[in-house]
Amino acid sequence: MVKKKCFFGIKTDRQVDGDKMNAKLSQEVLAQGGENAAINACMQCGTCSGGCPNAERMDLLPRSLVLMVQRGEWEKVLKSQTLWLCSSCHTCTSRCPRGVRPTDVIEAVKAIAIREGIKNDSVRFNQIFVELIEKRGILFEPELMLKYGGLKALVDQAELGIKLTLKGKLSPFPPKVKEPKKFSEALTKAVKK
Amino acid sequence: MNKNIVVIGGGVAGMAAAGKLREFGYEVTLIEKEKELGGNVKNWYKVFPDFTDAAEIINKLKGELKGIRVINNATVTQINGVAPNFEVITSTGEKIDAASILVATGFKPFNAALKEEYGYGIYNNSITSIELDAMLKQHQVQTASGKPPQKIAMIHCVGSRDQQVNNNYCSRVCCTNTVKVAIEIKEQIPDCEIYCLYMDIRVFGRGYEELYRTSQEKFGVQFIRGRLSEAGEKTDGSLLLRLEDTLTAKPMRLTVDMLVLMVGMVGNTELAEIADLKVGCDRFYTTAHEQYSNNNSEKKGIFLAGTATGPKAIMESITDGRSAAAEIAAFLHSFTLENMSCDLSFRQPFASMIAGGNQFCNTPPQPSPY
């Protein structure tokens, strides 16, 4: 996490301003994620952080993320890489002694963030991914590369692509699903829900 | 041998013991220093974990006192003789014969003014848990300026786990009490924010942890791990708290309308010299053995019950009082059986047990510096 600095390199986030604490964010998360995202029960034991396979890469451990949501520290939550590093493996959720579901909390926070128009690589990747699935029903990797990283990404990955193609792991032509119409119907139905 | 038993202290433990002894068929004299029975509990509103009305508990125990002689407004000034022929002299000048004596003199609430940095007695909005409880009873929780508070901080461990005030022990009930009053405040003032400043949460009894969870889940009470370092008053009467938020390892400042100090229990050792009872380094009475003779004092025929021997919840005090009643009945029964010349050698090991004392006391018993 980038430390905010004032003039002369004085760090400004060295102290917690207790007066900014509020329940707005946790209520919003609850409204978004439903009962599954109930975080008030958290007692800060740290079981979630302890079992998280991606914890070492996170700037805000799952326990702290839940604490920040509880206290309404929206900026810290939003800036954190934790949201995008979570692989939704549900280890934390399966071990929480108070029935908190950090995975669902993270999902809910992400949904709010996207709704508020957050822009970062992870969000862009996800959106392109979904667009392509909607279009074809199945992923065509070179197309994803092109859209996400431009021509440069496509060229950079070309060597790996050729190797995969030669071994029959990747088709050079866009694959198709058997019944595109049925698939898109099912997708529309799922989105409606 | 007369069959009278003197119970000193008319709180929940004393009343529970007196009631049971009466049921066993003994004559009981209950000595209470105040004009009303009920001890500390009679002043309270509702008690954890099930929000039973404190008055209900008192009334129930009072109802069991039929045929018991109650002496109000009296203290014990002298105890003469040995078991089973004690003579108890009260401050009213009365001499009472007793086969056995039960000391159930309870605790005193910690004097919060000793923690100067919390501003009790200096700032108007710094109050104790006892004062808050009285406000809840009246349904009038308000700041010094008469407004309902929007933000309240509750401070755990005030006068407990604190070497500075010579109280190294945990008072055991304050954590659960904090959770309970936090819920009560939320019920009376739903939009009030509550912050509990704790070091550890010690909610250990049946239903206590569930209460703690409910306070978080259902009432949104916030828990901040960190001990209050100091409180200062702002010009508008609100209080600025300084503490460390140890969960993020950063210092924190927090402004609140009202500061509630959850005061712990302090031993009441007024009878130490009169009844010749030993006092532990925590200034509660020492029992004959911490594990299996927890109602016996080292003095034959004098028994102990309730918070006189250390902090206890109300339910525990009542149980302890009744357990003491059973001990007394057994003790007196042995006299009757052996026609007063019984062999009590089986009770002798007491002396050696007492010598061991509390292994966690690294300092000899000493008076409080205050």
Chai-1 contact restraints between the chains, C-beta under 6 A:
chainA,res_idxA,chainB,res_idxB,connection_type,confidence,min_distance_angstrom,max_distance_angstrom,comment,restraint_id
A,Q15,B,P251,contact,1.0,0.0,6.0,A-B,restraint_1
A,V16,B,D245,contact,1.0,0.0,6.0,A-B,restraint_2
A,V16,B,K250,contact,1.0,0.0,6.0,A-B,restraint_3
A,V16,B,M252,contact,1.0,0.0,6.0,A-B,restraint_4
A,G18,B,M252,contact,1.0,0.0,6.0,A-B,restraint_5
A,G18,B,R253,contact,1.0,0.0,6.0,A-B,restraint_6
A,G18,B,L254,contact,1.0,0.0,6.0,A-B,restraint_7
A,D19,B,T255,contact,1.0,0.0,6.0,A-B,restraint_8
A,A23,B,G220,contact,1.0,0.0,6.0,A-B,restraint_9
A,N40,B,Q216,contact,1.0,0.0,6.0,A-B,restraint_10
A,N40,B,E217,contact,1.0,0.0,6.0,A-B,restraint_11
A,N40,B,G220,contact,1.0,0.0,6.0,A-B,restraint_12
A,A41,B,R213,contact,1.0,0.0,6.0,A-B,restraint_13
A,A41,B,Q216,contact,1.0,0.0,6.0,A-B,restraint_14
A,A41,B,E217,contact,1.0,0.0,6.0,A-B,restraint_15
A,Q44,B,L247,contact,1.0,0.0,6.0,A-B,restraint_16
